[in-house]
């Protein structure tokens, strides 16, 4: 049956290449300084997972996933603009991917709904938006935030500099909108970014997330936040050399939290379980971009115990591993990416209920292979 899966991948690639003519955001209406533009993308993903763990039956899975996003940008004038986007699985906490299948294993109740909706005021060099929009944190790997997760609230920031660039941003987001007498769970996100140079560049950032869990106990109107009320600080540095062979980029990310070990990690928890680090290298041989990254992620070393960081790994906390990715543009709007993930548990002394039922033993492994075909328009 495996050959049928890869045949479907090849057919989808041919279909995508045939759709590669419409690739740029299109202005569909304009009048003086006002304009309305449409944009979007379609992504087909084939994914193969393999889990090997002592004392448990090996788990293997193949699945096909589809993501469709359709957006509008309306510029009322030089100051005010609006944005809106619809997406598959818009009501999912982590992913806008729709799983193939009509019955068991599929997603018959999946929704195509609101993914973004915001009003933005841009008084250069400062700006502000309110509504539902992308998080502005710079993150090269997804360690601190999953780009599929679109927060709701208000954000503001600014961009300054001539010859160098400095950006600052802060956002106040509603995590859980609770009912009646309960208070909403909220999060403050903030970051400052500095970048200097073009041919040889340095980019650095410091920031964090402060989570406020107002309803730590279970209840009808209470939704506890993993990790509870806690803060997660991060620092990132990236060095680039566009004039060097292969245009290399080297970077690292570090996260540290103050999550309470005894309450939210349990027996066996260590100080290292509140820290994470990723080191990565990017190169660009011609039209192809390749990236290799090494991950060491503590159980509480990602925001809300991994609730808000990348969903590419099955376990978004308490693991070590690596990722290799190669992507390139095939024809105009069509791009193809192949990614391979490897991971194993970081601290196997952490036991359920803290670690959950999918705990891997030390030395066992989980792997994931992805093929992504994306058409933008």
N, C-alpha and C positions, 0 to 999 in steps of 0.2 A: 504493500500500500504506500510505502514511502515515495516511490517514483511518481505516484499520482500527485502527491503534494508538490514536488518540485516541478512537475509539468504545469500545475496551476500557477506556480510562481512565474514560469517562463511566459505563459499566456498573458498574465497580468502585466508583465513588463512590456510585451508587444502592444497591448492595449494602451498602456500609459504613454509609450513613445508616440503612438498615433495621436494622443491628445496633447502633445507637447507644443502646439502652436500658440495657444493662448496662455501666456506665462506671466505677464506683468499686470499690476493693479491698473484698472481702467477707470478713467474719469467718465462717468455716464451723464453728468450734467454740470454745467458751470454758468455763472452769471456774475460778472464783475469780479469781486474778490471772494465770492462763494463758490463752492464746488462739492460734488458728491462723487465718491469713488468706490468701486467694488473690488474686493480681493478674496482670495481663498486658497485652499489646497486640499488635495486628496492623497492619503497615504495608505498603501497596502503593505501589511507586515506579515511575514511568515516567521514563526517562532518555534524553536525546539528546546525543550528543557530536559535536563537529566539530573536526578538526585540520587546519590549513593550515600547511605548512612547505616552504621552498624546497628544491628538489632531491628532494622526496619526493612520492609520490602522496597527495592529500588523503584523509583517513580520516574516515568518518562512521559512526556507530553508533546504533541505537535498541535499547534493551533494557528489559524489565520485570523487576522484582525484588520479592521478598516476604520479609518478616521477621515471624516469630512468636516471642513470648517468653511463657513461663508460669512464674510464680514463687509461692513459698510463704514466709510469714513466721511463725515460731513463737516466741511469747514465753513462756518457761518461768516467769519471775518478773520482778521489777523490775530485776534485774541481768543475767540470762543470757537470750540470745535466739539463734535460729538463722535462717539464710536460705539459700534454694536457688532456682535458676532454670534452666530449660531454654530453649534457643533453637535456631533454625535455624542451620546452618553454625557450630555452636559450636566446631569444630576449626579454623576459619579464623583466621589471625593478625590480620586487619584488619577483617573485616566479617562480620556475621551475616546478610547479605542472601543469599537464594537466588535464583539466576537462572532465569527461566522457560526451559523447553525440556527435552525428554526425551532428545534425541540430541545432535548436535554443537551447541556453543554453550550447552548447558544444563549442569546439574550433577547427573548421574545418581548420583554417589557422595556427594552431600551428606548431612550427618548432622544429626539433631536430638539434641542432647546437652547435657552439663553446661556451663552458662554461669556459674553462681555456686554456691558452697557454702561457708559460713563459720559460725563460732561467734563471738559477740560478747559481751563483758563490759562493761557500762556502769555505772561507779561515778561518777556525776555529781559534778563536771563533766568527768571524764576517762573515756576509753573505750579498748578494745582489741579487735581481731578477728584471727583467724587462719584461713587458708583461701584462698578465691578470691572476690574481691569487687571492687567498683568502686574506681578510684583517686579519692582525695579532693581532688585538686588542683582549685582553682577555675580555670576557663578558659572565658571567654565565647565564644570563636570556634573552638576546636579547634587553636590554634597549637601548643600544647605536648603535647596528649594527645588521642587519639581515644577517645571514650566507649564505642565498641564493643569496645575492647580491655580485657579484664578480667584484672588481674594476680593472681598467686598468691604468697602469703607471709604477712607479719604487718604490721599497722599499728596505730598508737596516736595519740591526740590528746586535745584538750580544748577546751572552749568556756567563755569567761569574759565578765563584764561586766554592767552594769546601766545602761541608757541608751546604751551602746555595746556592740559585740560584738567580741571578739577570739578567734580560733581558731588553734590550732597543730596540726600533724599531721606525722608521719613514717612512712614505710613502707619495709620491706625486702623486695624482690621477687626471685623467681627468674626470670631471663629465659630461660635454657636449662638444662634438667636433663640434664647429660651423663652418660656411662656410665663405670663402673669407676674408672680412675685419673685421669680428667680432672676438673678442678674446675668447679663450676657457675658460669655467668655470672650476675651479680647487678646489682641497681640499688637505690640509696637515693633515695627521693623525699621531699621535705620542703617545707613551705610555712607561712607565718604570714600571717593575714588580719586586717584591721582594718576595721570598718564603723561609721559614726556617722551618725545622722540618719534621718528617715523622709520627710517632705515634701521636704526638700532633703538629699541624702545624699552621702557619699563612701565609697568602698570601695577598699581598696588591699591589695596582697599582694606578698610577695617569697618566692622559693623556688627550687627547682631539682631536677635529676636528676643523680646521679653513677653512671655506668655502669662496671662492671668487666668487661672482656673477658679472661677467663682462658685462652681458647683462640684466639689470633689467627691461627693457621695452619690451613689446610685439613686435614681428616682425618676418619676414620670417626666419631670421637666428638667432633669439634671443630666448633663452629658460630660462626664469627667474627661479631662485632657490627659493623654498619656504623658507621664513625667510631672504632672501637676504644675503649679505656679513655679516657673523657672526662667532663667535667662541663658541664652546661647550666644557666645561671642565668637566672631570669626575674623581671620586675617588671611589675605590672599596676595600673592606676588607673582608676576608674569614677566619674563624677559623675552624679547623678540629680536630677530635679526633678518629683516627682509632681504638685505643685500648679500647674505650668506647663501651658500648652496643649500637648496631645499627649503629655504626660508624658515628655519627652525624657531619654535616657541617652547620655552621651558617654564613650567609654573608649579606652584604648590598652594594648597589650601589647608587651613588649620581651624578646628572648632573646639571650644571648651565650654562646658556647661556647669551649672551649680545644682543639678538635679540631686535630690537627697538619696543617698545610696541605700540606706536601710528601708526607706518607704517605697521607692520606685525601681530599685534594682534587685534588692533582696540579698540573702546569704550568698556569699561567693563574689559579691560585687567589689570592684577595686577602683582606685582613683583613675586608672587608665580607661575604665569603662565610661568616663565622662569626657573623653577626648577623641578626636578623629583627625586624620591627615590623609590627603591625597597628593601624589606627585605625578605630573603628567608631562609628556613631550608630544608636540605636534610638528609635522613636516608637510610640505606641499610640493611634491614632485609633479610639476605641470598642473593639469586640471584636477588632480587627485589630492585629497587631504587625508592624512593618516594620523591617528592619535593612539598613544599607549599610556595607560594610567595604572598606578598601583594604589590600592585602597587599604586603609586600616581604620575601621569605623567602630568606635565603642558603642555599647548598648545604649547609652544616653548621650552619644556624641553627635546626634543630629536632631534637628528641631522636633520637639514633642515626640521623642523616642522614635524618630524616623517617620512620623505621620505625614510630614510635609516635604520630605526630600524625594529624590528620584525614585520612580517605580520600576526602573529597569532591572534592579536586583530584587529577587524574591524576598530577601531579608534586608531591610533598610537600616538595620543596626546590628551591632555585635558580630561583625564579620571582617575577615581579611580577604583580599583577592586582587584581581587585576582585570582590565578591560582593554581590548584592542579593537579599533574601529577604522574602517577605510570607506571613504565616500567620494563620489565624483558626479559631475553633471554629464549625462549621456547625450541629451539633445535638447537645447533650449530649456524648456521648463522642467524636463524630467531629470531627476537625480536618483542615484542608487547608493545605498549604504549597507555594509555588512559589519556586524558587531558580534564579538565573542566575549562572554563573561565567565569568570571563574571565581568561586568563593568557598571559604570554609569558616567555621565558627571561630570567633576570637577568644571568648571566655566560656568554656563549656561547664564552668562551675555554676553559672546562672541557670536556675531550673524553673519550670512552670510553677505558678502562673505567670511569672515575669517573662520567661523566654518564649512562651507559647508552645503549641504542639509540634512545630516544625523544626525544633532544635536539632542542629547537626552535631555529630560528635567530632572531636578534634581529629584532623587527618582525613575525614570524609569530605565529599565535595558536592557542589552544585554548579552546573554549567548551563549556559543559555546561549543559543545562537539566533541572531536576528538578521533578516533580510528586509530592508525597507525600500519601497519604491514610492517616490513622492512627485506629484505634479502640482506646480503652483500656477495660479492665474490671478 
